[in-house]
């Protein structure tokens, strides 16, 4: 995807350009247009207009048959411009369609008409007239490779107008099936921006399946280029929303980390006098989000490895977020995390997490502390464990069960005795062999 040559072994020019002209008819085009201008009046005269259009159409035919694209374009654009100035929109739509469907019509003429008429959409106030012109242009550009860039601009512009009117679903409907990733006339940057718009609209309507499909159309390696800085930030911002909806917290942390790397790289290359204080604070907040979402990510080897990687690679920058850095390092150590949190730390994490995520943080603290206890205790009473961790017995039993189920600790709860035993039970022969080896030493 996103290759510069999307046409393979087929000659690209045959799709985008017209054959060379057999005769230069620029004088015919100019004289016909000048004659038409002198015949037309400011007041709309239907009979006079018909006569003028007949002469123009005859000249257009001759230019088309002689492959004189520029002269043909000049006449076609003049015809629709006259109809637009008179406000004759039914005939405007008719002639746009008629001229574009003429046998052997030249690409440059159709492209010129679309470019001219496309600009009028911004000027029109009548919604019905505007909708009619859009449908005509939409039909003209459909399936034409040499009009792909204009079609994309046309559709996304209309989608933006629909969104401003509060019709988000209609806006999404316009862009949803527009496969811009296959448009060979668009640059990689244009493709990325159009796909990002598709992603944004899908997020707005809550269509996360189509959002994910659209997101896969962008190669993340492409976003590493310096030219794609703003697009990279937008992409991973949208992915954060998606992963939060899916409950994929580790992926949320990774997306924040990629946003942080982009911001930090930009900061490194910018001149010192251009760096604003607010921008530095924004980068710090993103780094804090990386840390907090790594903390509440599911406990597994991948998460632990990533946490250690961040701790090592960002050691210098982590010193700038002292409070969150100290909290983060506690989860890399074999020390208990104090619970409940201090007022300062609680205020910080509350500003970074939602209510559901705060609950996840509380659970994560309990699980970390249980893992620490399991390394130092073979058995402990539930009341004593509750006192050490500041958590009620019922919650402890629940979290111990979760950790055992995910193979993060080995433990058994003896409820009648109110005791928790940590460690994997060893077979008698294993114990005997260890004893024998110990005696041998």
VOGU-3710 file (C-alpha; in Angstrom, 3 decimals, decimal comma):
1> xxxxxxxxxx> 0,000/0,000/0,000  1,028/3,628/-0,571  3,447/2,786/-3,386  4,264/5,608/-5,781  3,643/3,395/-8,832  0,210/1,923/-8,238  -0,286/1,165/-11,930  2,123/-1,752/-12,171  3,298/-2,544/-15,708  0,477/-0,504/-17,311
11> xxxxxxxxxx> 1,462/2,845/-18,827  0,399/5,400/-16,232  0,232/8,261/-18,760  -2,502/6,515/-20,724  -4,752/6,873/-17,689  -3,838/10,433/-16,800  -3,071/12,245/-20,050  -4,657/12,823/-23,438  -3,013/11,984/-26,778  -1,154/14,867/-28,474
21> xxxxxxxxxx> -3,377/17,217/-30,532  -3,596/16,728/-34,280  -4,380/20,411/-34,878  -4,108/23,641/-32,886  -7,597/25,155/-32,695  -6,909/27,825/-30,083  -7,900/30,591/-32,516  -11,246/28,891/-33,200  -11,885/28,535/-29,471  -10,973/32,158/-28,718
31> xxxxxxxxxx> -13,031/33,587/-31,573  -16,077/31,468/-30,692  -15,898/32,537/-27,052  -15,486/36,222/-27,984  -18,476/36,001/-30,321  -20,524/34,363/-27,545  -19,583/37,095/-25,061  -20,681/39,827/-27,461  -23,996/38,059/-28,136  -24,924/37,419/-24,506
41> xxxxxxxxxx> -26,573/40,086/-22,372  -26,704/40,623/-18,643  -30,377/39,664/-18,690  -31,183/35,994/-19,158  -32,458/35,377/-22,711  -33,274/31,720/-23,304  -33,447/31,911/-27,130  -30,202/33,845/-27,407  -28,551/31,429/-24,991  -29,594/28,447/-27,139
51> xxxxxxxxxx> -28,011/30,023/-30,229  -24,783/30,735/-28,374  -24,640/27,244/-26,868  -25,172/25,687/-30,308  -22,156/27,539/-31,738  -20,068/26,688/-28,695  -21,004/23,001/-28,890  -20,036/22,859/-32,569  -16,637/24,388/-31,766  -16,263/22,013/-28,821
61> xxxxxxxxxx> -16,892/19,029/-31,098  -14,222/20,122/-33,563  -11,666/20,675/-30,781  -12,502/17,287/-29,252  -12,171/15,433/-32,556  -8,787/17,054/-33,183  -7,621/16,201/-29,635  -6,946/19,863/-28,776  -7,462/19,489/-25,043  -6,658/23,044/-23,943
71> xxxxxxxxxx> -9,011/24,630/-26,484  -11,708/22,115/-25,665  -11,279/22,788/-21,950  -11,567/26,539/-22,549  -14,896/26,128/-24,387  -16,375/23,616/-21,905  -15,492/25,787/-18,914  -16,930/28,860/-20,639  -20,249/27,043/-21,264  -20,760/26,028/-17,642
81> xxxxxxxxxx> -19,518/29,405/-16,376  -22,181/31,196/-18,439  -24,905/28,914/-17,072  -23,651/29,442/-13,504  -23,665/33,250/-13,853  -27,243/33,130/-15,145  -28,216/30,870/-12,241  -29,532/28,236/-14,664  -28,647/25,283/-12,429  -30,777/22,619/-14,161
91> xxxxxxxxxx> -28,956/23,336/-17,438  -25,647/23,628/-15,586  -26,002/20,083/-14,260  -27,252/18,899/-17,657  -24,315/20,337/-19,604  -21,768/19,123/-17,053  -23,079/15,607/-17,551  -23,485/15,977/-21,320  -20,015/17,360/-21,944  -18,315/14,796/-19,696
101> xxxxxxxxxx> -20,028/11,915/-21,526  -19,282/13,033/-25,060  -17,622/10,347/-27,173  -13,848/10,655/-26,872  -14,086/13,535/-24,421  -10,636/14,698/-23,382  -9,454/14,253/-19,825  -8,137/17,794/-19,479  -11,572/19,196/-20,368  -13,422/17,066/-17,806
111> xxxxxxxxxx> -10,796/17,812/-15,162  -11,077/21,547/-15,851  -14,877/21,536/-15,567  -14,760/19,625/-12,283  -12,137/21,989/-10,845  -14,214/25,036/-11,833  -17,583/23,717/-10,637  -16,116/22,327/-7,426  -15,257/25,840/-6,292  -18,873/26,953/-6,665
121> xxxxxxxxxx> -20,039/24,533/-3,980  -18,584/26,870/-1,332  -20,481/29,859/-2,735  -23,946/28,303/-3,091  -26,415/28,978/-0,274  -29,418/27,036/-1,591  -29,047/23,532/-0,121  -31,096/21,843/-2,849  -29,079/23,456/-5,650  -25,848/22,665/-3,833
131> xxxxxxxxxx> -26,854/19,020/-3,367  -27,739/18,741/-7,068  -24,380/20,121/-8,177  -22,533/17,838/-5,766  -24,343/14,758/-7,091  -23,482/15,772/-10,656  -19,787/16,216/-9,832  -19,797/13,037/-7,772  -21,150/11,127/-10,761  -18,633/12,749/-13,131
141> xxxxxxxxxx> -15,620/11,773/-11,012  -16,737/8,245/-10,141  -14,386/5,585/-11,489  -12,044/7,965/-13,316  -8,408/7,481/-12,333  -7,315/10,924/-13,548  -9,953/12,555/-11,298  -9,151/10,607/-8,118  -7,528/13,549/-6,355  -10,426/15,863/-7,222
151> xxxxxxxxxx> -12,967/13,229/-6,219  -11,322/12,786/-2,821  -11,223/16,554/-2,238  -14,839/16,907/-3,393  -16,227/14,136/-1,182  -14,271/15,036/1,948  -15,165/18,713/1,565  -18,856/17,833/1,335  -18,462/15,497/4,313  -17,018/18,375/6,352
161> xxxxxxxxxx> -20,040/20,521/5,436  -22,411/17,745/6,520  -20,569/17,447/9,813  -20,849/21,207/10,423  -24,603/20,862/9,894  -24,676/18,196/12,613  -25,225/15,336/10,155  -22,275/13,208/11,251  -23,781/9,914/10,040  -24,338/11,362/6,559
171> xxxxxxxxxx> -20,812/12,747/6,611  -19,428/9,319/7,448  -21,604/7,732/4,775  -19,933/9,892/2,123  -16,350/8,992/3,024  -16,821/5,460/4,335  -16,529/3,597/1,034  -14,011/5,950/-0,566  -10,923/3,733/-0,848  -8,356/6,517/-1,019
181> xxxxxxxxxx> -5,523/4,084/-0,291  -5,945/2,785/-3,874  -5,927/6,245/-5,488  -2,710/6,469/-7,491  -3,025/10,229/-8,086  -2,836/11,037/-4,371  0,414/11,512/-2,484  1,123/9,440/0,613  0,478/12,480/2,783  -2,950/13,061/1,210
191> xxxxxxxxxx> -3,886/9,412/1,636  -2,925/9,451/5,314  -4,901/12,638/5,980  -8,023/11,321/4,265  -7,825/8,004/6,149  -7,386/9,893/9,424  -10,635/11,720/8,627  -12,353/8,371/8,110  -11,008/7,203/11,476  -12,142/10,380/13,230
201> xxxxxxxxxx> -15,688/10,169/11,876  -15,940/6,489/12,804  -14,884/7,393/16,334  -17,539/10,112/16,504  -20,352/7,687/15,625  -18,888/4,874/17,732  -18,281/2,464/14,830  -15,156/0,843/16,259  -15,067/-2,071/13,808  -14,843/0,196/10,766
211> xxxxxxxxxx> -12,469/2,447/12,703  -10,075/-0,457/13,168  -10,373/-1,450/9,496  -9,512/2,126/8,470  -6,593/2,281/10,918  -5,001/-0,814/9,337  -4,778/1,037/6,021  -1,982/3,209/7,417  1,488/1,721/7,645  2,808/2,859/11,035
221> xxxxxxxxxx> 6,386/2,868/9,733  5,355/5,550/7,254  4,414/7,824/10,164  7,994/7,762/11,458  8,999/10,211/8,726  9,604/13,809/9,804  6,952/15,080/7,379  4,242/13,080/9,153  4,667/14,589/12,640  1,142/16,021/13,020
231> xxxxxxxxxx> -0,420/12,972/11,350  1,424/10,631/13,723  0,121/12,505/16,754  -3,457/12,362/15,418  -3,189/8,680/14,522  -2,041/7,565/17,960  -4,478/9,912/19,684  -7,297/8,137/17,845  -5,770/4,732/18,646  -5,754/5,624/22,356
241> xxxxxxxxxx> -9,525/6,173/22,204  -9,987/2,881/20,357  -7,841/0,821/22,737  -9,558/2,350/25,753  -12,912/1,277/24,343  -11,533/-2,230/23,755  -10,039/-2,372/27,258  -6,528/-2,929/25,836  -4,625/-0,932/28,438  -1,143/-2,071/27,427
251> xxxxxxxxxx> -1,812/-0,891/23,847  -3,017/2,442/25,287  0,353/2,792/27,028  2,239/1,930/23,834  0,241/4,483/21,824  0,982/7,190/24,402  4,653/6,204/24,264  4,734/6,618/20,472  3,099/10,041/20,810  5,692/10,950/23,441
261> xxxxxxxxxx> 8,578/9,825/21,215  7,254/11,972/18,352  6,849/15,039/20,582  10,239/14,531/22,199  11,956/14,103/18,829  10,362/17,318/17,572  11,471/19,112/20,739  15,053/17,913/20,230  15,293/19,285/16,679  13,542/22,615/17,320
271> xxxxxxxxxx> 15,555/25,684/18,237  15,547/26,559/21,909  13,964/29,980/21,325  10,961/28,340/19,589  10,163/25,966/22,436  7,256/27,192/24,546  6,835/26,326/28,194  3,315/24,993/27,590  4,666/22,599/25,007  7,217/21,182/27,446
281> xxxxxxxxxx> 4,489/20,695/30,051  2,345/18,901/27,458  5,196/16,471/26,760  5,569/15,805/30,494  1,868/14,958/30,770  2,162/12,502/27,870  5,143/10,841/29,582  3,148/10,595/32,815  0,347/8,908/30,869  2,840/6,393/29,496
291> xxxxxxxxxx> 3,911/5,507/33,034  0,462/5,312/34,601  -1,004/3,163/31,807  1,968/0,806/31,996  1,337/0,508/35,721  -2,316/-0,513/35,275  -1,591/-2,832/32,318  -2,172/-6,576/32,862  0,720/-8,271/34,680  2,724/-10,431/32,264
301> xxxxxxxxxx> 6,248/-10,799/30,887  5,599/-8,452/27,965  4,450/-5,647/30,269  7,394/-6,130/32,647  9,872/-6,061/29,751  8,321/-2,904/28,320  8,342/-1,193/31,730  12,048/-1,955/32,158  12,715/-0,709/28,628  10,973/2,615/29,346
311> xxxxxxxxxx> 12,809/2,928/32,671  16,185/2,471/30,959  15,636/4,428/27,738  13,837/7,384/29,305  15,979/7,578/32,461  16,990/11,185/31,785  13,499/12,432/30,968  11,880/10,520/33,823  13,717/12,809/36,232  11,482/15,637/34,975
321> xxxxxxxxxx> 8,354/13,880/36,285  9,645/13,084/39,757  6,385/12,135/41,478  5,157/9,753/38,789  8,657/8,363/38,230  8,994/7,365/41,889  5,561/5,739/41,783  6,464/3,879/38,561  9,743/2,541/39,959  7,929/1,026/42,941
331> xxxxxxxxxx> 6,270/-1,440/40,556  9,694/-2,489/39,261  10,944/-3,205/42,775  10,256/-5,871/45,407  8,916/-3,298/47,849  5,350/-2,750/48,997  3,496/0,183/47,450  1,935/2,283/50,248  -1,859/2,198/50,097  -3,925/4,355/50,191
341> xxxxxxxxxx> -1,873/6,807/48,135  -0,618/10,136/49,426  -2,807/13,166/48,744  -0,351/14,589/46,198  -0,016/11,321/44,294  -3,760/10,682/44,401  -4,420/14,110/42,873  -1,910/13,412/40,116  -3,303/10,004/39,088  -6,878/11,317/39,333
351> xxxxxxxxxx> -6,013/13,945/36,713  -4,671/11,246/34,380  -7,195/8,412/34,761  -10,943/7,901/34,526  -12,947/6,472/37,439  -12,829/2,938/36,002  -9,090/3,242/35,472  -8,605/4,422/39,059  -10,292/1,209/40,196  -7,872/-0,719/37,983
361> xxxxxxxxxx> -4,976/1,140/39,607  -6,168/0,190/43,088  -6,409/-3,456/42,004  -2,944/-3,268/40,452  -1,445/-1,972/43,695  -3,007/-4,830/45,647  -1,721/-7,413/43,148  1,794/-5,974/43,172  1,864/-6,032/46,959  0,621/-9,631/47,007
371> xxxxxxxxxx> 3,427/-10,608/44,629  5,944/-8,960/46,957  4,488/-10,743/50,002  4,630/-14,091/48,153  8,419/-13,665/47,774  9,033/-13,161/51,492  6,332/-15,250/53,202  5,598/-18,967/53,023  2,351/-18,464/54,895  0,527/-15,631/56,600
381> xxxxxxxxxx> -2,870/-15,187/58,229  -5,506/-13,309/56,281  -6,078/-10,751/59,089  -2,341/-10,004/59,200  -2,167/-9,754/55,394  -5,157/-7,418/55,445  -3,360/-5,240/57,976  -0,129/-5,164/55,945  -1,796/-4,218/52,680  -4,662/-2,064/53,950
391> xxxxxxxxxx> -7,253/-4,157/52,096  -10,227/-6,119/53,450  -10,115/-9,929/53,529  -12,748/-10,418/50,822  -10,783/-8,266/48,380  -7,581/-10,135/49,243  -9,169/-13,512/48,496  -10,447/-12,209/45,164  -7,066/-10,791/44,080  -5,132/-13,868/45,236
401> xxxxxxxxxx> -7,452/-16,002/43,109  -6,857/-13,731/40,091  -3,076/-13,913/40,486  -3,136/-17,695/40,857  -5,376/-18,022/37,789  -2,939/-15,948/35,675  0,085/-17,901/37,034  1,628/-14,808/38,592  1,884/-16,427/42,034  1,380/-19,879/43,591
411> xxxxxxxxxx> -0,867/-19,786/46,651  -3,560/-21,665/48,558  -6,129/-20,219/50,932  -7,142/-22,223/53,991  -10,376/-20,439/54,869  -11,244/-22,336/58,090  -7,779/-21,571/59,459  -7,682/-18,120/57,863  -4,223/-18,754/56,390  -2,675/-18,149/52,982
421> xxxxxxxxxx> 0,188/-20,426/51,917  2,521/-19,125/49,194  4,812/-21,096/46,931  4,457/-24,097/44,680  4,027/-27,392/46,490  7,049/-29,594/45,852  6,915/-33,349/45,379  8,485/-35,403/48,234  11,292/-36,736/46,000  12,245/-33,155/45,020
431> xxxxxxxxxx> 12,443/-32,135/48,684  14,494/-35,256/49,460  16,926/-34,578/46,614  17,433/-30,995/47,771  18,078/-32,215/51,323  20,518/-34,832/50,063  22,424/-32,329/47,955  22,553/-29,937/50,895  23,980/-32,649/53,187  26,547/-33,528/50,538
441> x> 27,904/-30,004/50,602
//
